């Protein structure tokens, strides 16, 4: 049993979430209980398709039936049966899923879905606390978001959130919600070297074979957003530099990195467009051309802040 608060939602689950960022004694916003495992996939219920995303094969689908109940399928992994008020959820894992995937899917994909449905667009991004403000990194899977967050943590930053980036409006200025205390790194060139540079940090392997670390977590529940960086790793020997986007280019860049793709619900699409357009006018949006290690460059934080504050 795990009770925690992530991204502003108090969550109670009957399985291990691992990333119990902030223990919660308050009433739960969301309760997740494990149902019977899935042996063979049944057809999804008839109803309105609110979300569907696939590339070579389906990734996830959300259907709302005639009673208002939601059926969210993460293909090949699990089904979530969600009450119409978004508070009670039954999780049915496929019997072939790896142990621990229930926690990974719930803290990432499910909570992102619930945030969207509660009116909070979510970016696919990570963030760190630098001098009391948030530096965010957004991008597709494997683009270097978490690696950049880890790189800044080697230079003294504190973790704010990973993989799920929620930005609220506070008196006309964007603030980032604190979320995951853990950073989930893909295995690859330079990963172990970065982890070794963070004091008193060890990693564990997650069910999806990521290296998971828990650097110092920010103490602030909300942090003013100072800049958004889109990592663009370079391997041609070119130097570290940051390129500022402006106007429509910045807005369209942010629209490229939602946490969940394939929305069909008009209200979600509208809020997502409005949030990206607003952020593009409120904070610097930068492309970070980062020499990809090892060794990774030093002084990345100071160079980033100098460009953001220019």
C-alpha positions in Angstrom: 0.0 0.0 0.0 1.4 3.4 -0.9 0.0 6.9 -0.3 1.7 9.8 -1.8 1.3 13.2 -3.5 2.6 13.7 -7.0 2.0 16.6 -9.4 -0.6 18.0 -6.9 -2.7 14.8 -6.8 -3.0 12.7 -3.6 -2.8 9.1 -4.7 -3.6 5.9 -2.8 -2.6 2.5 -4.4 -2.6 -1.1 -3.2 0.8 -1.8 -4.8 4.3 -0.4 -4.5 4.8 2.9 -6.4 8.5 3.2 -5.6 8.5 6.9 -6.2 6.7 8.0 -3.1 7.7 11.6 -3.4 5.7 13.1 -0.6 3.7 11.0 1.9 0.1 12.2 2.1 -2.2 12.1 5.1 -4.9 14.1 3.3 -7.9 12.4 1.7 -7.0 10.8 -1.6 -7.8 12.5 -4.9 -7.3 9.1 -6.7 -7.6 5.5 -5.4 -6.2 2.7 -7.5 -6.9 -0.9 -6.7 -5.7 -4.0 -8.5 -8.2 -6.2 -10.3 -8.0 -9.6 -11.9 -5.1 -10.0 -14.3 -5.7 -10.1 -18.1 -4.9 -13.3 -19.8 -6.3 -12.5 -23.2 -7.2 -9.0 -24.4 -10.9 -8.3 -24.8 -12.3 -5.8 -27.2 -12.5 -2.3 -25.8 -16.1 -1.1 -24.9 -18.2 0.9 -27.4 -18.1 4.6 -26.8 -16.4 7.9 -27.7 -12.7 7.6 -28.4 -11.1 10.5 -26.6 -7.5 9.5 -27.1 -5.7 7.1 -29.4 -2.0 7.0 -30.3 -0.1 4.5 -32.4 3.0 4.4 -34.6 3.8 0.9 -36.0 1.5 -0.5 -33.4 -1.0 1.0 -30.9 0.4 2.6 -27.7 -2.7 3.7 -25.8 -6.4 4.3 -26.2 -9.0 6.0 -24.1 -12.7 5.3 -24.6 -15.7 6.9 -22.6 -18.8 4.7 -22.6 -22.5 5.7 -22.4 -22.4 5.9 -18.5 -19.4 8.2 -18.5 -17.0 5.5 -17.3 -13.5 5.6 -18.9 -11.6 2.6 -20.3 -7.9 3.4 -20.7 -5.8 0.7 -22.4 -2.0 0.8 -22.4 -1.6 -1.7 -25.2 0.3 -4.9 -24.3 0.6 -3.8 -20.6 -2.6 -3.0 -18.8 -6.2 -1.6 -18.6 -7.4 1.1 -16.3 -11.1 1.3 -15.6 -11.8 4.8 -14.4 -14.9 6.2 -12.7 -16.7 9.1 -14.3 -15.5 11.5 -11.5 -11.9 10.3 -12.0 -11.4 9.2 -8.4 -11.8 5.4 -8.4 -9.7 3.3 -10.7 -9.3 -0.5 -11.2 -6.0 -1.6 -12.6 -5.9 -4.9 -14.6 -2.3 -5.8 -15.5 -1.7 -8.3 -18.4 -0.3 -11.5 -16.9 2.8 -11.2 -19.1 3.8 -7.7 -17.8 6.9 -7.4 -15.8 6.6 -7.0 -12.0 6.8 -3.3 -11.2 5.2 -2.1 -14.3 2.0 -1.2 -12.3 3.9 1.5 -10.4 5.7 2.9 -13.5 2.4 3.1 -15.6 0.5 4.6 -12.7 2.9 7.4 -11.6 3.6 8.3 -15.2 1.0 7.5 -17.8 -2.1 7.3 -15.7 -1.5 10.4 -13.6 -0.7 12.3 -16.8 -4.1 11.2 -18.2 -5.9 12.3 -15.1 -4.2 15.7 -15.1 -5.2 16.3 -18.7 -8.8 15.3 -17.9 -8.8 17.6 -14.9 -7.9 20.5 -17.1 -4.1 20.6 -16.7 -2.1 20.0 -20.0 1.1 18.1 -19.4 4.4 18.4 -21.2 6.7 15.5 -21.7 9.5 16.9 -19.6 11.7 17.0 -16.6 12.7 19.9 -14.4 15.3 20.9 -11.8 15.6 23.6 -9.2 18.4 26.1 -9.8 18.7 29.0 -7.4 15.0 28.7 -6.5 13.6 28.6 -10.0 12.8 25.8 -12.4 14.7 24.9 -15.5 12.6 22.5 -17.6 13.7 20.1 -20.4 11.1 18.9 -22.9 11.4 16.4 -25.7 10.4 13.0 -27.0 11.4 9.7 -25.4 15.2 9.3 -25.7 15.9 12.9 -26.6 17.9 13.6 -23.4 15.5 15.3 -21.0 16.4 13.2 -18.0 20.1 13.2 -18.9 20.1 17.0 -19.0 18.3 17.1 -15.6 21.0 14.7 -14.2 23.8 16.8 -15.8 22.5 19.9 -14.0 22.2 17.9 -10.7 25.9 17.2 -11.0 26.4 20.9 -10.9 24.3 21.4 -7.8 20.7 21.5 -9.0 17.9 19.7 -7.2 15.3 17.4 -8.9 11.8 18.8 -9.3 10.1 16.3 -11.6 10.8 13.7 -14.3 8.9 12.7 -17.4 5.7 14.6 -16.3 5.9 18.4 -16.4 2.9 20.3 -15.1 3.0 24.1 -15.5 0.4 26.2 -13.7 -0.4 29.9 -14.0 0.2 31.9 -10.8 -0.8 35.5 -11.1 0.1 35.6 -14.7 3.4 33.8 -14.3 4.1 30.1 -14.9 5.1 27.8 -12.0 6.1 24.2 -12.1 4.5 21.6 -9.8 6.9 19.4 -7.9 6.6 15.8 -8.9 8.8 12.7 -9.1 11.8 12.7 -6.8 13.4 10.1 -9.0 15.2 10.4 -12.3 14.9 7.4 -14.7 17.8 7.3 -17.1 18.1 5.1 -20.1 21.2 3.0 -20.3 23.7 4.4 -22.7 26.9 6.3 -23.2 27.8 8.4 -20.2 24.9 7.4 -17.9 27.0 5.7 -15.3 29.6 8.5 -15.4 26.9 11.1 -14.6 25.5 9.1 -11.8 28.9 8.7 -10.2 29.3 12.5 -10.1 26.3 13.0 -7.8 27.2 12.6 -4.1 25.7 9.7 -2.1 23.6 8.5 -5.1 23.1 4.9 -6.2 20.9 3.5 -8.8 18.4 0.7 -9.0 17.1 -0.9 -12.2 13.4 -0.4 -12.9 11.0 -2.9 -14.4 11.6 -1.2 -17.8 15.3 -1.5 -17.4 16.1 2.2 -16.6 18.7 3.3 -14.1 16.7 5.1 -11.4 18.4 7.6 -9.1 17.0 9.9 -6.4 19.2 13.0 -6.1 18.3 15.8 -3.6 14.7 16.8 -4.2 13.5 20.4 -4.2 11.7 21.5 -1.1 9.3 23.8 -2.9 5.9 22.5 -4.0 5.8 25.1 -6.8 8.7 26.8 -8.5 8.7 29.8 -10.9 9.6 28.6 -14.4 12.8 30.3 -15.6 13.4 28.6 -19.0 12.4 25.6 -21.1 15.1 23.8 -23.0 14.7 21.3 -25.8 17.8 19.1 -25.8 19.5 18.5 -29.2 22.5 16.3 -28.6 25.5 16.8 -30.8 28.3 14.3 -31.5 30.3 16.1 -34.2 32.6 18.0 -31.8 30.7 21.3 -32.0 30.7 23.5 -28.9 27.9 23.9 -26.3 25.4 26.6 -27.4 21.8 27.6 -26.8 19.5 28.8 -29.5 16.5 31.0 -28.6 13.2 30.4 -30.3 10.6 33.1 -30.5 7.0 33.7 -31.4 5.2 30.9 -33.3 8.4 28.8 -33.5 8.5 28.6 -29.7 4.8 27.8 -29.5 4.9 25.1 -32.2 8.0 23.6 -30.6 6.2 23.2 -27.2 3.1 21.8 -29.0 5.4 19.0 -30.3 6.0 17.5 -26.8 2.8 16.6 -25.0 3.1 13.9 -22.4 0.2 12.0 -24.1 -0.2 12.2 -27.9 -3.2 11.5 -30.0 -5.9 13.5 -28.2 -9.2 13.8 -30.0 -11.2 15.5 -27.2 -11.7 19.2 -28.3 -11.5 20.6 -24.8 -8.1 19.0 -24.2 -6.7 20.1 -27.6 -7.9 23.7 -26.9 -6.3 23.9 -23.4 -3.1 22.3 -24.7 -2.8 24.9 -27.5 -3.6 27.8 -25.2 -1.0 26.7 -22.6 1.8 26.3 -25.2 1.0 29.7 -26.8 1.0 31.3 -23.4 4.3 29.7 -22.3 6.0 30.8 -25.5 5.4 34.4 -24.6 6.2 34.1 -20.9 9.5 32.3 -20.6 12.5 31.7 -22.9 12.3 28.6 -25.0 15.8 27.4 -26.0 17.2 24.6 -28.1 20.2 23.2 -26.3 23.0 22.0 -28.6 24.8 19.8 -26.1 28.0 17.9 -26.8 27.0 14.4 -25.8 29.5 12.6 -23.6 31.3 11.1 -22.1 32.7 13.4 -21.2 29.8 15.8 -20.9 30.7 19.5 -20.9 31.1 21.4 -17.7 29.5 24.8 -16.9 26.3 23.9 -18.6 24.2 25.5 -15.8 25.9 28.9 -16.0 25.8 29.0 -19.8 22.1 28.1 -19.8 21.2 30.8 -17.3 23.2 33.4 -19.1 21.3 32.8 -22.3 17.9 32.5 -20.5 18.4 35.8 -18.7 19.9 37.7 -21.7 
